[in-house]
Amino acid sequence: MSAEEFRLLRDHVYSHCGILVREDMKFVMERRLWPRLEALGLRDFAGYHRYLRYDAQRRVELEAAVEALTTHETYFFREPGQLQAFTDELLPALQQRNGALKRLRIWSAGCSTGEEAFTIAMLLQQSRRFEGWDVLVYGTDISRRVLTTARRGEYGPSSLRATSPEHVARFFLPLGANKVRVKDDVRSWVTFEQLNLLDEEACRQMPKVDAVFCRNVMIYFDLPARRRVLQVFHDRLVPGGYLLLGHSENLLNLGADFELVHLQGDLAYRKPPLLPRGTL
């Protein structure tokens, strides 16, 4: 891959989804995209760039390229401290605020193979605060391939490495061959859709939500793309709604219109206007 081919492909991927491939990742891009060239019978990356720009199947192939360039490593009950704070402090606040409507919407943005979205639904059910409510967890990802896995709801030991035996017994059915399947009562609270977080028109079709989980996703974006994604979250959150990021992420230097919420065990962000003073 020449320097010019790298620049053209990098810029094309960035304009599509905001994922920025750094200069020092040129070798990684070459290694991960080469199988795509072979699958399409192309001889070089210049030809691959032309395919992505002009071929009738360019949108399908662009999704395949993005999938090849991104990592979808995740598992159930990831970052337990944050999930505990969500359970102990944010869920009571959401129960109180939405009690009259008995309706709750939560968005797992960049949900990959679905473990986070299902974990949220499990925590909601375990809390027993929302029985009889209209509850839905939206899981979205740019990759159609990982969403196929999410919709199937079947997982192996790697996905369960932070899941207690009690949670396995309560929320999963054994399938044999070291696999489990998420029980139907949890699955009924979760829906999955393909969504590019930088496609602002598509994101406007998302319903308003009470909380957004977007953990370890924006690390793929540069500063302008992060600002665009944060604006999407701000638009789709109800006033007073919460944004939860990964522990390695924050809103410093992003100028986002969120306020920091200090929880006992973690941090979260909240869209103003606020709930009555002195409450979460």
C-alpha beads as a LAMMPS data file, in Angstrom:
LAMMPS data file: protein, C-alpha beads

280 atoms
279 bonds

1 atom types
1 bond types

-500.0 500.0 xlo xhi
-500.0 500.0 ylo yhi
-500.0 500.0 zlo zhi

Masses

1 110.0

Atoms # bond

1 1 1 0.000 0.000 0.000
2 1 1 1.498 3.309 -1.055
3 1 1 1.293 6.440 1.074
4 1 1 -1.223 7.915 -1.387
5 1 1 -3.390 4.767 -1.348
6 1 1 -3.350 4.839 2.457
7 1 1 -4.395 8.505 2.501
8 1 1 -7.256 7.935 0.060
9 1 1 -8.616 4.898 1.915
10 1 1 -8.163 6.484 5.332
11 1 1 -10.035 9.634 4.282
12 1 1 -12.823 7.625 2.638
13 1 1 -13.422 5.514 5.759
14 1 1 -13.284 8.617 7.946
15 1 1 -15.843 10.513 5.859
16 1 1 -18.191 7.523 6.085
17 1 1 -18.148 6.788 9.802
18 1 1 -15.655 9.057 11.591
19 1 1 -13.200 6.260 12.349
20 1 1 -9.704 7.680 11.992
21 1 1 -6.905 5.287 11.073
22 1 1 -3.680 6.810 12.377
23 1 1 -0.554 7.104 10.232
24 1 1 1.173 4.449 12.313
25 1 1 -1.694 2.049 11.561
26 1 1 -0.928 1.866 7.834
27 1 1 0.426 -1.664 8.156
28 1 1 -2.654 -2.752 10.132
29 1 1 -4.963 -1.284 7.490
30 1 1 -3.044 -3.043 4.737
31 1 1 -3.122 -6.390 6.559
32 1 1 -6.811 -6.206 7.437
33 1 1 -8.046 -4.996 4.039
34 1 1 -5.941 -7.270 1.873
35 1 1 -8.435 -10.189 2.215
36 1 1 -11.099 -7.856 0.824
37 1 1 -9.001 -7.223 -2.280
38 1 1 -8.559 -10.957 -2.732
39 1 1 -12.291 -11.579 -2.302
40 1 1 -13.065 -8.986 -4.982
41 1 1 -10.301 -10.059 -7.336
42 1 1 -8.545 -6.700 -7.188
43 1 1 -4.819 -6.289 -7.727
44 1 1 -3.982 -3.223 -5.647
45 1 1 -5.350 -0.734 -3.116
46 1 1 -5.834 1.964 -5.745
47 1 1 -8.318 -0.349 -7.421
48 1 1 -9.941 -1.049 -4.064
49 1 1 -10.369 2.682 -3.483
50 1 1 -12.019 3.068 -6.898
51 1 1 -14.333 0.163 -6.028
52 1 1 -15.353 1.851 -2.769
53 1 1 -16.115 5.105 -4.582
54 1 1 -17.814 4.003 -7.788
55 1 1 -18.930 0.358 -7.803
56 1 1 -22.636 -0.438 -7.496
57 1 1 -21.839 -2.526 -4.412
58 1 1 -19.719 0.198 -2.827
59 1 1 -21.919 0.676 0.267
60 1 1 -21.884 -3.042 1.079
61 1 1 -18.139 -3.174 0.613
62 1 1 -17.602 -0.064 2.720
63 1 1 -19.382 -1.787 5.599
64 1 1 -17.118 -4.806 5.092
65 1 1 -14.053 -2.537 5.178
66 1 1 -15.180 -0.869 8.406
67 1 1 -15.807 -4.266 9.983
68 1 1 -12.317 -5.362 9.009
69 1 1 -10.771 -2.249 10.552
70 1 1 -12.605 -2.290 13.883
71 1 1 -12.411 -4.564 16.899
72 1 1 -15.513 -5.934 18.546
73 1 1 -14.100 -7.292 21.794
74 1 1 -16.658 -7.182 24.623
75 1 1 -18.272 -9.325 27.309
76 1 1 -21.151 -9.416 29.798
77 1 1 -20.992 -7.298 32.972
78 1 1 -17.994 -5.307 31.717
79 1 1 -16.715 -2.548 34.064
80 1 1 -18.691 -3.807 37.096
81 1 1 -18.070 -0.714 39.232
82 1 1 -19.897 1.475 36.754
83 1 1 -22.726 -1.042 36.431
84 1 1 -23.064 -1.125 40.232
85 1 1 -23.328 2.676 40.332
86 1 1 -25.897 2.525 37.541
87 1 1 -27.916 -0.038 39.509
88 1 1 -27.632 1.588 42.934
89 1 1 -27.919 5.280 42.045
90 1 1 -29.242 5.924 38.555
91 1 1 -31.965 3.280 38.376
92 1 1 -33.750 4.584 41.501
93 1 1 -33.644 8.081 40.005
94 1 1 -35.050 6.836 36.689
95 1 1 -37.740 4.845 38.491
96 1 1 -38.824 7.934 40.408
97 1 1 -38.724 10.252 37.397
98 1 1 -40.601 7.925 35.009
99 1 1 -42.936 6.385 37.579
100 1 1 -46.045 8.104 36.251
101 1 1 -45.520 6.838 32.694
102 1 1 -43.925 3.503 33.644
103 1 1 -41.789 3.719 30.520
104 1 1 -38.007 3.398 30.200
105 1 1 -35.727 3.598 27.157
106 1 1 -31.966 2.941 27.214
107 1 1 -29.553 3.022 24.265
108 1 1 -26.446 0.846 24.025
109 1 1 -24.566 2.685 21.255
110 1 1 -21.860 0.653 19.547
111 1 1 -23.257 -2.499 21.127
112 1 1 -21.074 -4.892 19.110
113 1 1 -22.256 -8.489 19.611
114 1 1 -24.887 -7.502 22.156
115 1 1 -23.371 -8.323 25.536
116 1 1 -23.737 -4.768 26.879
117 1 1 -27.364 -4.343 25.779
118 1 1 -28.316 -7.683 27.342
119 1 1 -26.377 -6.844 30.518
120 1 1 -28.402 -3.628 30.883
121 1 1 -31.664 -5.564 30.477
122 1 1 -30.485 -8.110 33.063
123 1 1 -29.675 -5.361 35.562
124 1 1 -33.090 -3.786 35.010
125 1 1 -34.827 -7.096 35.631
126 1 1 -32.651 -7.936 38.613
127 1 1 -33.505 -4.602 40.246
128 1 1 -37.239 -5.513 40.124
129 1 1 -37.948 -1.776 39.861
130 1 1 -39.524 -1.945 36.427
131 1 1 -41.862 -4.922 36.545
132 1 1 -44.968 -4.151 34.519
133 1 1 -43.237 -1.211 32.810
134 1 1 -42.801 -0.566 29.105
135 1 1 -39.029 -1.146 28.942
136 1 1 -36.800 -1.317 25.871
137 1 1 -33.027 -1.377 25.430
138 1 1 -31.842 -0.331 21.969
139 1 1 -28.598 -1.908 20.817
140 1 1 -27.071 -0.294 17.732
141 1 1 -23.845 -0.848 15.839
142 1 1 -22.459 0.079 12.433
143 1 1 -21.591 -3.567 11.745
144 1 1 -24.379 -5.780 10.431
145 1 1 -22.195 -8.839 11.048
146 1 1 -21.930 -8.330 14.808
147 1 1 -25.645 -7.525 15.001
148 1 1 -26.403 -10.941 13.539
149 1 1 -24.594 -12.447 16.530
150 1 1 -26.411 -10.095 18.916
151 1 1 -29.828 -11.064 17.571
152 1 1 -28.967 -14.759 17.891
153 1 1 -28.103 -14.208 21.585
154 1 1 -25.787 -17.209 21.850
155 1 1 -22.411 -16.884 23.556
156 1 1 -19.351 -18.813 24.659
157 1 1 -16.940 -18.680 27.615
158 1 1 -15.139 -15.517 26.466
159 1 1 -18.324 -13.462 26.649
160 1 1 -19.104 -14.893 30.113
161 1 1 -15.696 -14.408 31.709
162 1 1 -16.971 -11.701 34.109
163 1 1 -20.394 -13.256 34.682
164 1 1 -21.083 -14.877 38.049
165 1 1 -22.485 -18.438 38.192
166 1 1 -25.628 -16.959 39.746
167 1 1 -26.142 -14.660 36.766
168 1 1 -25.446 -17.484 34.333
169 1 1 -28.074 -19.652 36.025
170 1 1 -30.619 -16.842 36.145
171 1 1 -30.290 -15.283 32.694
172 1 1 -28.992 -17.990 30.320
173 1 1 -30.056 -21.371 28.995
174 1 1 -27.356 -24.014 28.402
175 1 1 -26.987 -25.048 24.764
176 1 1 -24.208 -27.603 25.136
177 1 1 -20.793 -27.445 23.486
178 1 1 -19.784 -24.711 25.950
179 1 1 -22.473 -22.333 24.744
180 1 1 -25.399 -20.552 26.370
181 1 1 -28.366 -18.577 25.084
182 1 1 -29.883 -15.470 26.660
183 1 1 -33.326 -16.302 28.071
184 1 1 -36.365 -15.028 26.211
185 1 1 -37.583 -12.740 29.007
186 1 1 -34.334 -10.766 28.735
187 1 1 -34.327 -10.839 24.926
188 1 1 -37.851 -9.430 24.897
189 1 1 -36.508 -6.207 26.435
190 1 1 -33.789 -5.693 23.810
191 1 1 -33.891 -4.771 20.138
192 1 1 -30.972 -4.394 17.731
193 1 1 -30.615 -2.071 14.733
194 1 1 -27.786 -1.114 12.382
195 1 1 -26.786 2.531 12.853
196 1 1 -23.848 4.733 11.871
197 1 1 -23.422 7.241 14.709
198 1 1 -22.200 9.845 12.210
199 1 1 -25.282 9.492 10.017
200 1 1 -27.183 12.329 11.644
201 1 1 -30.352 11.806 9.615
202 1 1 -30.522 8.125 10.605
203 1 1 -29.800 8.976 14.246
204 1 1 -32.724 11.399 14.291
205 1 1 -34.969 8.355 13.770
206 1 1 -33.865 6.998 17.154
207 1 1 -36.525 7.475 19.860
208 1 1 -35.763 9.700 22.833
209 1 1 -33.982 7.741 25.569
210 1 1 -33.412 8.076 29.303
211 1 1 -29.798 6.911 29.256
212 1 1 -27.063 6.184 26.736
213 1 1 -24.248 3.708 27.218
214 1 1 -21.406 4.386 24.784
215 1 1 -18.398 2.670 26.288
216 1 1 -15.059 2.223 24.526
217 1 1 -16.515 3.319 21.186
218 1 1 -15.390 6.920 20.755
219 1 1 -11.757 5.871 21.095
220 1 1 -11.997 5.143 17.360
221 1 1 -13.014 8.741 16.567
222 1 1 -10.999 11.930 16.277
223 1 1 -12.052 15.141 18.040
224 1 1 -14.488 16.493 15.394
225 1 1 -16.198 13.115 15.085
226 1 1 -16.499 12.802 18.875
227 1 1 -18.197 16.183 19.000
228 1 1 -20.681 15.128 16.331
229 1 1 -21.483 11.894 18.157
230 1 1 -21.928 13.704 21.474
231 1 1 -24.350 16.092 19.794
232 1 1 -26.335 13.083 18.588
233 1 1 -26.522 11.743 22.144
234 1 1 -27.505 15.160 23.464
235 1 1 -30.309 15.379 20.907
236 1 1 -31.680 11.903 21.637
237 1 1 -31.535 12.083 25.455
238 1 1 -34.513 13.394 27.361
239 1 1 -33.758 16.386 29.619
240 1 1 -31.983 15.016 32.670
241 1 1 -30.958 11.866 30.792
242 1 1 -27.641 10.186 31.531
243 1 1 -24.617 9.429 29.368
244 1 1 -22.199 6.694 30.498
245 1 1 -18.799 6.398 28.819
246 1 1 -15.944 3.914 29.190
247 1 1 -13.451 4.476 31.992
248 1 1 -10.764 5.608 29.549
249 1 1 -13.067 8.244 28.011
250 1 1 -14.207 11.684 29.127
251 1 1 -15.628 14.916 27.733
252 1 1 -12.566 17.095 28.334
253 1 1 -11.935 19.584 25.492
254 1 1 -15.096 18.503 23.715
255 1 1 -17.273 21.447 24.719
256 1 1 -20.253 19.145 25.137
257 1 1 -23.369 20.452 26.859
258 1 1 -23.368 17.813 29.577
259 1 1 -22.747 18.151 33.273
260 1 1 -20.659 15.791 35.341
261 1 1 -22.517 13.703 37.936
262 1 1 -20.460 12.332 40.816
263 1 1 -21.826 8.972 41.849
264 1 1 -20.579 7.113 44.901
265 1 1 -18.750 4.549 42.849
266 1 1 -18.271 6.231 39.473
267 1 1 -18.959 9.188 37.211
268 1 1 -21.690 9.852 34.680
269 1 1 -22.779 12.770 32.512
270 1 1 -26.225 14.328 32.435
271 1 1 -28.109 16.471 29.953
272 1 1 -29.656 19.589 31.502
273 1 1 -32.227 20.841 32.422
274 1 1 -31.928 19.141 35.718
275 1 1 -34.131 17.314 38.094
276 1 1 -35.041 19.241 41.236
277 1 1 -32.046 20.461 43.170
278 1 1 -30.562 17.920 45.541
279 1 1 -31.648 14.840 43.585
280 1 1 -29.955 12.812 40.879

Bonds

1 1 1 2
2 1 2 3
3 1 3 4
4 1 4 5
5 1 5 6
6 1 6 7
7 1 7 8
8 1 8 9
9 1 9 10
10 1 10 11
11 1 11 12
12 1 12 13
13 1 13 14
14 1 14 15
15 1 15 16
16 1 16 17
17 1 17 18
18 1 18 19
19 1 19 20
20 1 20 21
21 1 21 22
22 1 22 23
23 1 23 24
24 1 24 25
25 1 25 26
26 1 26 27
27 1 27 28
28 1 28 29
29 1 29 30
30 1 30 31
31 1 31 32
32 1 32 33
33 1 33 34
34 1 34 35
35 1 35 36
36 1 36 37
37 1 37 38
38 1 38 39
39 1 39 40
40 1 40 41
41 1 41 42
42 1 42 43
43 1 43 44
44 1 44 45
45 1 45 46
46 1 46 47
47 1 47 48
48 1 48 49
49 1 49 50
50 1 50 51
51 1 51 52
52 1 52 53
53 1 53 54
54 1 54 55
55 1 55 56
56 1 56 57
57 1 57 58
58 1 58 59
59 1 59 60
60 1 60 61
61 1 61 62
62 1 62 63
63 1 63 64
64 1 64 65
65 1 65 66
66 1 66 67
67 1 67 68
68 1 68 69
69 1 69 70
70 1 70 71
71 1 71 72
72 1 72 73
73 1 73 74
74 1 74 75
75 1 75 76
76 1 76 77
77 1 77 78
78 1 78 79
79 1 79 80
80 1 80 81
81 1 81 82
82 1 82 83
83 1 83 84
84 1 84 85
85 1 85 86
86 1 86 87
87 1 87 88
88 1 88 89
89 1 89 90
90 1 90 91
91 1 91 92
92 1 92 93
93 1 93 94
94 1 94 95
95 1 95 96
96 1 96 97
97 1 97 98
98 1 98 99
99 1 99 100
100 1 100 101
101 1 101 102
102 1 102 103
103 1 103 104
104 1 104 105
105 1 105 106
106 1 106 107
107 1 107 108
108 1 108 109
109 1 109 110
110 1 110 111
111 1 111 112
112 1 112 113
113 1 113 114
114 1 114 115
115 1 115 116
116 1 116 117
117 1 117 118
118 1 118 119
119 1 119 120
120 1 120 121
121 1 121 122
122 1 122 123
123 1 123 124
124 1 124 125
125 1 125 126
126 1 126 127
127 1 127 128
128 1 128 129
129 1 129 130
130 1 130 131
131 1 131 132
132 1 132 133
133 1 133 134
134 1 134 135
135 1 135 136
136 1 136 137
137 1 137 138
138 1 138 139
139 1 139 140
140 1 140 141
141 1 141 142
142 1 142 143
143 1 143 144
144 1 144 145
145 1 145 146
146 1 146 147
147 1 147 148
148 1 148 149
149 1 149 150
150 1 150 151
151 1 151 152
152 1 152 153
153 1 153 154
154 1 154 155
155 1 155 156
156 1 156 157
157 1 157 158
158 1 158 159
159 1 159 160
160 1 160 161
161 1 161 162
162 1 162 163
163 1 163 164
164 1 164 165
165 1 165 166
166 1 166 167
167 1 167 168
168 1 168 169
169 1 169 170
170 1 170 171
171 1 171 172
172 1 172 173
173 1 173 174
174 1 174 175
175 1 175 176
176 1 176 177
177 1 177 178
178 1 178 179
179 1 179 180
180 1 180 181
181 1 181 182
182 1 182 183
183 1 183 184
184 1 184 185
185 1 185 186
186 1 186 187
187 1 187 188
188 1 188 189
189 1 189 190
190 1 190 191
191 1 191 192
192 1 192 193
193 1 193 194
194 1 194 195
195 1 195 196
196 1 196 197
197 1 197 198
198 1 198 199
199 1 199 200
200 1 200 201
201 1 201 202
202 1 202 203
203 1 203 204
204 1 204 205
205 1 205 206
206 1 206 207
207 1 207 208
208 1 208 209
209 1 209 210
210 1 210 211
211 1 211 212
212 1 212 213
213 1 213 214
214 1 214 215
215 1 215 216
216 1 216 217
217 1 217 218
218 1 218 219
219 1 219 220
220 1 220 221
221 1 221 222
222 1 222 223
223 1 223 224
224 1 224 225
225 1 225 226
226 1 226 227
227 1 227 228
228 1 228 229
229 1 229 230
230 1 230 231
231 1 231 232
232 1 232 233
233 1 233 234
234 1 234 235
235 1 235 236
236 1 236 237
237 1 237 238
238 1 238 239
239 1 239 240
240 1 240 241
241 1 241 242
242 1 242 243
243 1 243 244
244 1 244 245
245 1 245 246
246 1 246 247
247 1 247 248
248 1 248 249
249 1 249 250
250 1 250 251
251 1 251 252
252 1 252 253
253 1 253 254
254 1 254 255
255 1 255 256
256 1 256 257
257 1 257 258
258 1 258 259
259 1 259 260
260 1 260 261
261 1 261 262
262 1 262 263
263 1 263 264
264 1 264 265
265 1 265 266
266 1 266 267
267 1 267 268
268 1 268 269
269 1 269 270
270 1 270 271
271 1 271 272
272 1 272 273
273 1 273 274
274 1 274 275
275 1 275 276
276 1 276 277
277 1 277 278
278 1 278 279
279 1 279 280
